[in-house]
């Protein structure tokens, strides 16, 4: 028969654990709400257009990093083809904007579906690959897309789906939604779209696919023995990561009103992997940190007239640090370091306070306790 005291203690521990989780979740929700309010109401109104454009890129690449983090951190698949998927989504949206008059939200969805289909086609031959093999195959995909972009004029502002205009005046601008025609308005629009993509991924992670991906990442053999359809859920992960990347690629296409080859270079895939690992692949907050490192930090370096090669060195050192001592990245390691720092400061403060009390004046009843000698417990309550 179970000991009532032990049973009571177990129930109390369970209740306290649930309360801790609830407080943890409430803290994340509160932090997300603060970030959202500041991004929508404060920053677009007070920042210059230079920083508004930088924050639009942060919103875009936070979703790209989220898709890559989903593959790496949740399923254990290292893909270097996410920038290629971004290019496909961006160019699909741009071409649809030139060739049709579809509403902008519809273009976003179509770009996401096209990118998702492409991601599934990439994921099919990659099902039996993992680790370095998968990374190399997807890097070859990124290189192939870069070659295609360099040798074609797609998309252009000409008529039809593959129309080309050689006008010296340049291509017509890629259309933006009517409710977000200005840069501050488009920043708000980009943040809302990014938020919806984050919510979509969080919903997956908290439901059956998230549990299946976690099992696959731990052990494919154990997942298969548990009845998890590994093929289905791997393809599902590729499709979801590609869909959200394609949707945000459409936002990227209209952010600069023109598309160029620069954002879709092959080496950008490697930089994206580096910042995703540095940000943290086991939490959605890592995607936001990765986007800040990838897009906001270069803007700061540009303002300070620092060499961009220094940024590459910092990314290399950061990846080494993550692989050596901090596998959870900044999102996972920084709270632990801050907690240790807080405990160390509290310990120093308590010691300083104890030293002052011990060296303080004596009372009328006699001298105070000797320094370094603990007082006796008069009632025997000390353990």
Buried (B, 14 or more C-beta within 10 A) or exposed (E): EEEEEEEEEEEEEEEEEEEEEEEEEEEEEEEBEEBBEEBBEEBBEEBEEEBBBBBBBBBBBBBBBBBBBBBBBBBBBBBBBBBBBBBBBBBBBBBBBBBEEBEBEEBBBBBBBBBBBBBBEBBEEBBEBBEEEBBEBBBBBBBEBBEBBEEEEBBBBBEEEEBBBEEEEEBBEBBBBEEBEEBBBBBBBBBBBBBBBBEBBBEBBEEEBBBBBBBBBEEBEEBEEEEBEBEEBBBBBBBBBBBBBBBBBBBBBBBBBBBEEEBBBBEBBBBBBBBBBBBBBBBBBBBBBBBBBBBBBBBEBEEEEEEEEEBBEBBEEBBEBBEEEBEBBBBBBBEEEEEEEEEEEEEEEEEEEEEEEEEEEEEEEEEBEEEEEEEEEEEEEEE
